[in-house]
Amino acid sequence: MRNIIVIIKKQLQDTFKNKTILIQFVMFPLLTIVMENAVNIEGMEPLFFTKLFSTMFMGMAPLTATAGIIAEEKEKDTLRVLMMANVKPWQYLIGIATYVWTICMIGAGVMSTTIPSSLVKTSSAQISESAVASYLSIMAIGFVISTLAGAAIGVFAKNQMTATSLTVPVMLILSFAPMLSMFNDKIEKVARAFFTQQLKITLDEMALASVNATNAVIIAANAVLFTALFVFAYQRKGLE
């Protein structure tokens, strides 16, 4: 536990030094607050920007941050030093994942401030104070799966350049497919296979109770897939 806490503290210190990682955690919460308060179009669905940016946030920030951190430390041989200091691979990975997930949840907490406490009519449901808890729960699930995907890429990549090359296409699919699916039925059919699209459907209702069997199966399948890819990458490459 001590080693895990040390890894988390190390990453917190590095966050403010690494602007590329820092902007991943700040950009979407900031955009959400600005757009929800600055844009008011007649007929626009309530919390439109919150739902839109939340999906993009869960598909982008944990993925790129986790992959970037692991790949950078492999490239700079920081991991080799940590292993020599008796830090176990699983301790390092848990520390990184906990750090990324926690920072993302803080961002989600900021985004949740746009959700009104009073009842607000939507197309198919009502939003109440309990919607904040549902919203944060949905985001937490998305962050876990996205972090797994990022860890798989980070472990598999030899260096940061390789990690970026692998991360960009995955990030574009997970982040932008749900947004584009709102305007194109063909894209929507393809996007259904990804957890971000299924969580977006749940966010539209802003209630965990809206999750049905199909949503749950696809989300679970994505989690299993990325876990399997991570295990495969770790067995092939390790952390050194």
N, C-alpha and C positions, 0 to 999 in steps of 0.2 A: 504493500500500500504506500509505503514511503517513497519508493521509486516512481510509482504512478503519479503521486503528488508533485514530485520534483519535475517530471516531464511536463505536467500541466503548467507549473510555474514558469518553466523555461519557455514554453510556447507563448504564454501571456507576455513575457518580456520581449519576445521576438516579434509579437504582433505589431507593435508600434514602430519597429524597425523595418518591417516588410510591408511597404505600402500596397503592394499587389494583393497580398492576403487581406490586409485591413479593409480595403475598398470593397471586397466581396461581402463583408459583414455589414457594411454601412450603407451601401448603395440602395438596396431595395427597401429597407425600412425608411430611409430618407425620401425616396421617390414616392412611397405609399402615402406618407404624411403630407407631402407637398401636393400631390395630385388629388387626393381626397378632399383637401381643403381649398384648392385653387380652381378645380374644374367642376362645373355644375351644369350639365347638359340636360335639357328637358327630356324625359323619357328614359334616361339612363338608369340601369338597374342599381339599386343601393349597394354600396361597397364594391362597385365594379373594379376599381383599381386595387383594392385590398386583395380581392380574390385573384386577380390577374398576376400581380407582383408576388403574391404568396407562392403560387405555383412555380413561377420562374425562380424564386428564391430557393425553394427546396430542391429544385433540379440543378441549380448552378453552384451556389455558395459552398455547401458541404463537399460536393464532388471535386471542384477545382482546388479548394483549400486543402483537403486531405491528400489528394494526389500530389499537389505542389510541395507540401511540407515534407512528405516521405521521400519524394524524388530528389528534392534539394539536399536533404540530409544524407541520402545515399551518395549523391554526387560529391559532396564535400567531405565524405568519410566521417561525418559526425556520428553516424550510427555505429561505425566500427569502434569509435572511442567509447560510446555508451555501452556497447556489448562488453568491452574490456573492463568497464567499471561495474560489472555484474548486473547490468540492467537486462532483464530477460526480454526477448522479442515480444511476448504477449503483454508484458508490462508497458513497453513502449507503445504498442498499438492501442491498448486500452487508454493510455494517457492521451494520445493524439486524438482518438475518436471522442473521448469525453470532452476534451478541450473544444474541438470543432462543434460538437453537438450543443454544448452549453452556450457558446458564443452565438450560435444560430438561434437558439431558443430565446436569448436576450433580445435579438433582433425581432423575432416573432412576437415577443411581448410588447415591443414598441409598436409594431404594426397592429396589434390587437386593440390599441387605444382608439382606433378609428371605429370600432364596433360600438354602437350606441347601447346604453343600458336599458333604454325603453324599448318596447316592442316596435319593430319596424317590419312592414309588409314587404315580402319579396315575391318572386313569381310563383313559388311553390311552398313556402314555409314562413315561419315567423322567427325573428331573431330576438332573443332575450338575453338577460345577464348570463345565463348558462351557456350562451353561444361562445363566450370568451374561452371557457374551459374546453368546449368541443373544438374550437379553432386551434388552440394550443396543442391539444391531443393529436389532431390531424397533422399539424406541422411536425410534431415530435416523431411521428411514424415516418413521414417523408424524409426527415433529416437522417434518421437511422439508416434507411435504405440507401440514400444518396451517399452517406459517409462510407458505407460498405463498398459501393461502386468506386469511390475515390481511392479507398485503401487498396483495392484490387489493382487499379491502374498504377498507383504509386509504387507498389511492391514489384509489379511486373516491369516497369520502366527502368532503363539503365540510368537515365539522367533527366533533368528538367525539360529539355527539348523534346525528348521522347514522350514524357508524361503529358506535355502540352498537346502534342500531335494526337495522342490517344484520347485526351480529355475533351477537346473541342467538339468533335462529332457527336460524342455521347451527350455532352452538355447541350448542344443545339437541339438534339432530339428530345431530351427530357424536359428542357425548359420551354422551347418554342412550339413543339407539337401541340400541347394543350391550347395555346393561344391561337394558333392557326386553325385548329379544329373548330373554333367558333365560327369560322367563315367558309370552311370547305368540308363538305360531308365525306369526301374520299379520305382526306387527312384524318378526319375524326375516326373513321373506321380503323385506320392504322394505329392511331394514337391510343386506342382502347387497350392495346397490349402493354402499355407502360403505366407504372404506378402513379406517375404524376397526373396523368389524365384521370385515373380512377379517384385520386384524392381531390382533384379539381371538382369532380362531380359531387363529392362529399362536401367540399367547401361551398358549392353553390347552394346547398341546403343548410350549411353552417350547423350541422348536427351529426354526431357520431351515429345516432340512431338511424340515419338515412342509409348507412352502409348495408348493402344487400349481399347475397351469397356470391354473385358475380364479382362485385367490387373486392370482396374479401379474398376470393380465390386468386384474382389477378395480382393484387397487392402482395399476397403471400408468395406467389410464384416468382415475382420480381425479387423479393427478399431472398428466397432460396437460390435463385440464379446468381445474384451478385455475391452471395455467401460462397457458393461453389466456385465462382471465378476467383474470389479472393483466396480460397484454400488452394486452388490450382496454382495461382501465381506465387503464393508463399512456398509451396512445395518445390516449384521450379526455380525460383530466384532467391528466396529467403530475404534477409534484410542486409546482407553484406555484399 
